[in-house]
Amino acid sequence: VDISTGGGGLVMLDAFCGCGGNSIAFAKLPSTYVSQVVCVDLDRNKLRNAAHNASIYGIPTDKLIFIECNTLRVLEGCYRHGRRGDPADSGYSREPDLAAAAVERVAGYLIGGEDLLPPHIDAVFIDPPWGGVDYYGQCGKHGYDLEKNMKIKRDKGKDDNDPSLARTNSVRKLSGASSCDEDLLGPPLESAGE
């Protein structure tokens, strides 16, 4: 998707929606930049709170959709190259969680299971809970390691060793490889010590 041409915006997936702060920030962008935000969380009550918060900020009800589902199932099982696929093709059960599949409306926003996922996703925003997805579970308060506890598979391409994608590169440099323009990112950031 090339948003610099003024066409349809990105369909964003907020992988750990929580109370919706990041989702709402994306949804406040013009539809030419972000046309829809798919908000994923395991906790239906958090999704209800996020929908309520979105209504306070006046976000159009068709710009946000709330999905109660395991983020890893969505990322690894429901999409291939940004297109919707069958979770069974990725080793996941074909049957979604029936309790999560129940659809409801909160403040006009749809909340439901993976059946509500759109046919494609253009970009994924990942901001896991501080302390990790199992913060209160088996990993404990100090035992969470993002690399160890959250493995997200991705297709390896010929550009995996591309030095322009090194960890130390700035968002500005990485955005040059995408269709984002300065109107969306704003002026380049400066940091102390550079």
Number of C-alpha atoms within 10 A of each C-alpha: 15 15 18 16 12 10 13 16 20 20 24 23 27 24 23 21 29 24 21 25 13 19 28 23 13 22 24 17 14 11 18 15 26 21 19 24 27 22 30 30 21 18 16 20 13 18 27 22 16 25 27 18 17 25 17 10 12 12 18 14 17 12 20 27 22 32 29 26 22 17 24 14 18 19 19 19 20 23 20 18 11 15 12 16 17 14 20 12 13 15 11 14 13 12 8 15 14 9 11 18 17 12 15 13 13 16 15 13 23 20 25 24 23 20 12 16 20 15 12 18 21 14 15 15 16 13 13 16 12 10 16 20 17 16 15 10 9 9 15 12 13 9 13 18 11 12 8 7 13 14 10 11 9 10 8 8 7 7 9 10 10 8 10 12 14 11 8 9 11 13 11 16 13 14 13 11 10 11 12 17 16 13 9 13 12 9 9 11 9 8 6 4 4 4
